């Protein structure tokens, strides 16, 4: 099917790899929503920037910054098949060079466990 015809069919015209990428993105966003709700419930300071479109953030900035009990960290959500972009790798290297915590998680439970572990 040519690209113009595929476009007419919207999601139904996606190639399998396109459909999988879109599904993974939806799952990642849902996990982020769960984590954001948990942070709000526990009244923790956090910043969650939009990941569905370009924002004013620098390229590579992780999805969340979270603080609790004198600790803080940047947290990036990735699907099981996801990998950090070059920009995210570069930002993570800057964080490491400055001894700032950075985590890559695959679901809300992993992120919650990290934050709960801070004392």
Buried (B, 14 or more C-beta within 10 A) or exposed (E): EEEEEBEEEEEEBBEEEEEEBEEBBEBBBEBBEBBBEBBEEEEBEBBBEEBEEEEEEEEBBBBBBBBBEEEBBBBBBBBEEBEBEEEBEBBBEEBEEEEEBBBBBBBBEBBBEBBEEBE
